Amino acid sequence: MKAYPYMHKHPTSGQTTISEGMDLRDYFAAMFMQGEIQQKIHVDEFKIYAIRAYRMADLMMKQRKEVPNE
């Protein structure tokens, strides 16, 4: 599943560009990581935060399948 798909029509050429957007899992991970790294951290901790971010994103993707749309 993708986050932020879009279609753009160039104003002068009329050419249409379509982008599927980024993976929803990557979006979830980025949002989680953004909140996590607001704290002062050392460069060595980035890998730990990245692992935690994708674990959280995986849980969010799983939860989306289990909870019906409202």
Beta strands, then each sheet from edge to edge (+ up, - down):
strand 1: 2-3
strand 2: 6-9
strand 3: 16-19
strand 4: 22-23
sheet 1: 1+ 4-
sheet 2: 2+ 3-
end
